[in-house]
Amino acid sequence: MEARVVKQEFSIAHLTVMALAPPELVYVAARAGYDYVSPRLIYMGLPGEPNWGLHDNPQMLRETKRALATTGLRVHDIELARILKDVDPRSYLPALEVAAELGARAVLSSIWVDDRAMYVDKFAALCDLARPLGLTVDLEAVPIAAVRTLAQALDVLRSVDRDNAGLMVDTHHFHRARDNPADLDAVPRKWFHFAQICDAVGEIPADRERMIHILRAERLYLGEGGIDVAEILRHIPPVPYSIELPHLERVREMGLAEHAFRCLESAKAYLAAHAEELAEAK
């Protein structure tokens, strides 16, 4: 009997093409061939970053719903519900409700406060807010944040013990944290809901500002850099892949739509070239 072939599904993370409003994101993603979009519906207040929050923009929310209905695309996850010292997780509820209204599956989170007791409590509260809405809360370790390694993220998930909590591995961040892909084998399979993929220069910057620049503006298409993306993914069960690949210079050169297309085209080519290796995914 032949093995059943599982179609790989792809989303585009909003940071890849951050200048696109959510309705435009949907249309560009559909033309490029993505299955999902992962919009940034929680405003982070970063310099130069637009506010695409839909909970207080009913017209854009209607336009986004129309775009999804027209194209048949789905929302996979929204971002980014950061755990911060001075932010009450309940402030994210309007965005979570919009996510559920759009049919999203997950909300992405990361932790930016050093007080362990505080961030465990706040992450648990976020999970409790998301659960009635049918959303998982997926924690990513970020190399410039407070929770920056796989071990730290797993500590949070074990501590909160929520059935809608999950682990989101970003290949860029995983490499920068110097984590070991084999350590993913011991992670409960139910904690994996999706992963973010990209490549980058293999050398890990010692300078924080250089690290920030690369992760926000200079990631690479799969196979271009020095991250062994296939080795990381080999230790993750089959899940949708969200391509988070901001590269501002390429966007200036070729435009947002072409960059979105090349992100997906290069990811599919890379995964096809490593198909035998990835077939071992557990």
N, C-alpha and C positions, 0 to 999 in steps of 0.2 A: 504494500500500500504506500502511495506517495505521501510525503509529509505535506500537511496543509500550509500553504503560503499565507503569511499574515501581511497584509498591506501596511506599509509604514506610513504613518500619518505625521504631518508637519504643521506647525503653527509658526507665525512670525511674531516675535516679541516687539513691542512698540518702540523700544529703544533703537532698534535697527533702522527705523525710518520715523524718528520722533516728530518730525515736522508735519507729518500727515495727521489730520483730524481723524477721529475714529471712523466716520463713514468712508472717507478716502482710503484709510487703511484697509477696510474691508474690500473695496473695489480693486485696489492694487493687488492685494493678496489673492483675490479670486482670479485675476488675469494671469498672475504668475503661477498659479497652480497649487496654492496652499490649501489645506483642509480646514484650518482654524486661524483665528487671530487671537493675540494676547495683548489687549489694550492696556495702557497705563491710565486707569481711571481714578487713581488717587494721586493728587497733586503733591509733589515733593518739594516744591519751592526752590529748586536748584537754578543757578544762573542760566538764563537763556532757554529754560525748558518751559514749553507751553502748558497751560492748565487744560487738560482734556477731561476733567471731571464731568460726568453726564448727569449726576444727581441734581445739579442745580442749573442744568442747561436742557430744558425739555425739548427745544427744537432740535438740537443736535442728537438727543436721545431718539427722537422719532426718525431722524435721518439715518441713524445707525441701524435701527430696527428695519427700516426699509431696505438698506443696503444688504443686511443679512438675509432678508426674505428674498430679495432679488437674485442674489448670487448663490444662495444655498450654503454659504459658509457658516461656521459656528464659532462662538467664543469659547476658547478653552479655559483660559485663566485670566485674571486681572492682577495688576500690581500697583503699587507696592505697599503693603501694609507693614511698615517698619515699626519695630518695637523701640520706642524712644522714651527717655526719662520723663519728659513733660507732655506726652501725648497719651490720652486715654483711649484704649482700644475701641471704646464705644463710638468715638468720633468717626471710625471707619464704617459704621453700620449703613449709612446712606449709600456708600459705594458698593458695599456687599449686597445690598438689596437690589441695586441696579444690575450687578453681576448676575444674580439669580434670575432677574427679569429677562436678561439677555440669554439665559440658558448656559451660563458658565459652569464649569466643573470645580474650579479651584481659585484660591487667592494665594498669591506668593507673598512670603514674609521674610524678613531678615532682622537681625538684632543688633542694636547700636547703643546699648547701655551696658556698663560693666557689672552692675549689681546683679548677681545671679538670681537671688531670691526675687528681685523685682521683675527681671525679664522672664523667668519661668511663670510667675503669676500672670503677667500681661499676655504672654503667648497662650496660656491656658484660657484666659478670658476671650481672646480672639477666636480660638477654636470653638468656644461655647457660643459666641455670636454667630459664627458661620454655620454651625451644624444644622439649626432649623431651616436654613436656606438651601441645604443640600450641597454645601461647598466644603471641600477639603481645604486645609491651611497647610501649605507646603513651605518648609523652612529651607532656605539656602544659606550656606556658610559663605561669607564674603571676606576676602583677604584684608580689606581695609576696615571691617566692622568689628564689633566686640566678639561675636561668634563667628570665627573665621576658619575653623577646621571641621573635618568630618566628626571627630571625637566630640567636640563641643556641641555640634548639632544633634548628635545621637543622645547626648546627655539630656538635652532639652526634651526631646521626644519621649525618652523613657520616663522623665520626671513628670511631664504633664499627663501622660497615659490617656490621651484622647483618641477615640476611634476615627476621627476625621483629620488627624494630624499626619503629615507626611514629610518626606525628605526630597528636596529638589536639588539634584546635582547639576551644576553649571560647569562645563568642561574647563573653561578659563579659570574659574575660581578654584576648582579642585586641583588643577595643576599648580597654581600660584601658592596654594596652601601646602604644597609638597605632600599631599595625601597619597596613600597607597591604594590603587584600584582594587587589589585583592581584599582589602578590608571591607569593601562593599558586599562581599559574599555573605557576611554574617548579619547584614541588615535584613530585617523582616521584609519579605517581598511585598507585603501589603502596604508598606510605607512609600513605595515608588508609584507615583501617578504620572509624572512627566519629567523630562530632563531638558536643559538648555544646552545647545551646542554651538561651538565656534572654534576657531583656531586662533593662535597668537604667536608672537615670537617666543621661542623656547626659553630664552634667558629670563629669569625672574628678576624684575627690577628691585634694587635695594632702596631706591628712592620712592617714597610714598606718592609724590606728585606724578612721577612717571608712571607708576602703577595705575593711578586714577585716570591719567590721560589715555592709556592703552585700553582699559576696560570700558571707557565711555566714548572713545573716538577712534580707535585704531585696531580693532580686532580683525582677524583675517578669515578668508574662506577656508573651509575644511581642506586640509592637505597642503596649505601654503606655509604654515608655520612649524613650530617645534613641539606642539602638544600631541601626544599619542592619544588622539580622541577615540580611536577604535578600541584601544586597551581599556579605557575607562568604561565605554559603553558595553564592553564584553561582560562586565560584572554587574550590569543593570538589566532587569527583565525588559522585554519589549514594551515600550511605552511611547506615547507621542513625543516627538522632538520639537521643541520651540527654538527657532533659530534667533539667537540674540547676538547680533553682529554689527554693531555700529562702526562705521568708518567714514568720518566726515569728509575727508579728501575725496574719496571715491564718489560719495554722494554729490559733491560739487562738480566732479568731472562728468558723471554719467546720469545723474538724476536719481531720484528716490525709487521710481518704478524699476529701472534697469538694475539698480543695486539689489532690490528685493528679489528680482528674477535670478540674478547671479548667485545670491545666497542659497536659494533653493536648488538651482542647477548644480552648483558645486557640491552641496551636501549630498544630493542623490548620487552623483558620480563617485564621491568618496565612499559612501556606504556600500555602493555596488562593488567597488574595488576591494572592499574588506568584508564582503558578504560571508565568506567561509568562516572567517574569524568571528564575526558577530553572530553566526548561527550557534555558537557555543554559549550565548548569553543565558544566564540562569534566571 
